[in-house]
Amino acid sequence: MNGEPTVRRELRAGDLGAIIAHHGRLYPSERGVDASFEAHVAASVAAAAGRPGWPRETEAVWIVELDGEHAGSLALTDEGGGLAMLRWFVLDPQLRGRGLGRRLIAELLQLAEWIGYERIALETFSELRAAAHLYRSFGFEVVRAETGPRWGQSEITYQRYELTFQRRAQSLSSESAGPRARPFSVSA
C-alpha cells in the first residue's frame, strides 16, 4: 500500500462490517485486547446504525480507504439533547502521523458545531496516548475514568471525554490555537 488515502462521506454495503473488523484487527495486535473489544465496537455500531435512516442529516460518517481497501473511519452520531458522539476513530498505522486524523476530527467538529450541537463526547481508553493528545488539542477534557479489568486485560482505564462548543470557541481564540482554528475539509 503506497497510494494516497481517499475519504468518502457516505456508507456503502460492507462499510459497517469493515469498521468493526478494522477495530478487531488493529486493537488486539497493538493493545493486547481480546475479542470482547470487537464485540464492544460491534454493539456500538449496531446501536447507532440500527436507528432508522442512519446517518441522518444530523450525523455523518467518514470512511478512509487506501488502495481501495478500508483503512480508517470516523463517525458523528446524534445522542439527543444537544449531545453528539465522536465514534469509531481509527486509522491504519501507515496513515498515522500525517495530519489526516487531525483534519478528520476538525471537519467533524466543524460539522457538529454547524449542526448546532451543544457538546460532543467520545469514549476511549488511556493507553491510546497519541489519540488522547489529539483530543485534548481540540479542547476535549476527561470527564470520567474507570480503571479495572476489561477486554481481556487486568487493568484498562476507560475514559469519557467531552467538549462544549462554547469552551472550544474560547480555546481556539487563544494564541495557542495556531492552525487548529482554520477550517478545512478532507472529503473526497
C-alpha positions in Angstrom: 0.0 0.0 0.0 1.7 3.2 -1.2 -1.1 5.3 -2.7 -2.8 8.3 -1.2 -5.8 7.7 1.1 -9.2 8.8 0.0 -12.0 9.8 2.3 -15.7 9.4 1.5 -18.7 10.5 3.5 -21.3 8.0 2.5 -21.9 4.5 3.6 -21.7 1.6 1.1 -22.6 -2.0 1.6 -20.0 -3.7 3.9 -18.7 -0.4 5.5 -20.2 -1.1 8.9 -18.7 -4.6 9.0 -15.4 -3.1 7.9 -15.4 -0.6 10.7 -15.9 -3.5 13.2 -13.4 -5.8 11.6 -10.8 -3.0 11.4 -11.0 -2.4 15.2 -11.0 -6.2 15.7 -7.7 -6.5 13.7 -5.8 -3.5 15.0 -6.5 -3.3 18.7 -5.6 -6.9 19.7 -2.3 -6.7 17.9 -1.5 -3.1 19.1 -3.1 -3.1 22.5 -3.4 -6.7 23.5 -7.2 -6.7 23.9 -9.3 -9.8 23.3 -12.3 -10.4 21.1 -14.7 -8.8 23.6 -13.3 -5.5 22.4 -14.5 -6.2 18.9 -17.9 -7.2 20.4 -18.0 -3.8 22.2 -17.4 -2.0 19.0 -19.9 -4.1 17.1 -22.6 -3.3 19.8 -22.0 0.4 19.4 -22.1 0.3 15.6 -25.3 -1.8 15.7 -26.9 0.6 18.3 -26.1 3.7 16.2 -26.5 2.3 12.7 -29.7 0.5 13.7 -31.5 3.8 14.1 -33.9 4.5 11.2 -32.2 6.5 8.4 -28.7 6.4 9.9 -26.8 8.5 9.2 -29.5 11.2 9.4 -28.9 14.8 8.5 -27.5 15.5 11.9 -25.0 12.6 11.7 -22.1 11.7 9.5 -19.6 9.0 8.7 -16.1 9.2 7.2 -14.6 6.1 5.5 -10.9 6.2 4.8 -9.6 3.9 2.0 -6.1 3.2 0.9 -5.6 1.4 -2.4 -9.3 0.6 -2.4 -9.2 -1.1 1.0 -10.7 0.1 4.3 -8.0 2.0 6.2 -9.9 4.0 8.7 -13.2 5.5 10.0 -14.8 8.2 12.0 -18.4 9.0 12.7 -20.7 11.6 14.3 -23.8 10.3 16.0 -26.8 12.2 17.4 -27.4 11.2 21.0 -30.3 13.7 21.6 -30.5 16.6 24.0 -27.8 18.6 22.1 -25.2 15.8 22.6 -23.2 14.2 19.7 -20.7 11.4 19.9 -17.4 11.1 18.0 -17.2 7.4 17.3 -15.0 4.7 15.7 -12.0 6.8 15.0 -9.2 4.6 13.8 -6.6 4.8 11.1 -4.2 2.2 9.8 -0.7 2.6 11.2 0.8 3.8 7.9 -1.7 6.7 7.8 -0.9 8.0 11.3 1.3 11.0 11.8 0.4 12.6 8.5 -2.2 15.0 9.9 -5.1 13.1 8.4 -6.6 12.3 11.8 -6.4 15.9 12.8 -8.1 17.0 9.6 -10.9 14.4 10.0 -11.6 15.5 13.6 -11.5 19.2 12.6 -14.1 18.5 9.9 -16.3 16.5 12.3 -16.2 19.3 14.9 -16.9 22.0 12.3 -19.9 20.0 11.1 -21.1 19.3 14.7 -20.9 22.9 15.6 -22.7 23.9 12.3 -25.5 21.4 13.0 -25.9 23.1 16.4 -24.8 20.5 18.9 -24.1 22.0 22.3 -21.4 19.4 23.2 -19.7 16.3 21.9 -18.4 13.3 23.7 -16.2 10.3 22.9 -15.1 7.2 24.8 -11.7 5.7 24.6 -9.0 4.2 26.9 -6.0 5.9 28.4 -3.4 3.7 26.7 -4.2 5.4 23.4 -1.9 8.3 24.3 -1.5 9.8 20.8 -5.2 9.9 20.3 -5.7 11.5 23.8 -3.2 14.2 22.9 -5.1 14.9 19.7 -8.5 15.1 21.5 -7.1 17.4 24.1 -5.6 19.7 21.4 -9.2 20.3 20.2 -10.4 21.2 23.7 -11.8 17.8 24.9 -11.4 17.1 28.6 -11.7 13.9 30.5 -15.0 13.9 32.5 -15.0 10.3 33.7 -12.5 7.5 34.0 -12.9 3.9 35.3 -10.0 1.6 35.8 -10.5 -2.1 36.0 -10.4 -5.4 34.1 -11.8 -5.1 30.6 -11.3 -6.7 27.2 -9.0 -9.5 28.5 -6.7 -7.0 30.3 -6.4 -7.0 34.0 -6.5 -3.2 34.1 -7.6 -0.7 31.5 -8.7 2.9 32.2 -11.8 3.6 30.2 -12.4 7.3 29.7 -15.1 9.6 28.5 -14.0 13.0 27.0 -16.4 15.9 26.4 -16.1 19.2 24.7 -18.7 22.0 24.8 -18.6 24.3 21.8 -18.5 27.4 23.9 -15.3 26.2 25.6 -13.9 25.2 22.2 -14.5 28.7 20.8 -12.7 30.2 23.8 -9.8 27.7 23.4 -9.5 28.3 19.7 -9.4 32.0 20.1 -6.4 31.8 22.4 -2.9 32.2 21.0 -2.1 28.6 21.5 -4.7 27.6 18.9 -2.5 28.2 15.9 -3.5 26.3 12.8 -6.3 24.4 14.6 -8.6 27.4 14.2 -8.5 27.2 10.4 -11.4 25.2 8.9 -10.6 22.6 6.3 -12.2 19.7 4.5 -10.9 16.3 3.7 -13.9 15.0 1.9 -13.0 13.2 -1.3 
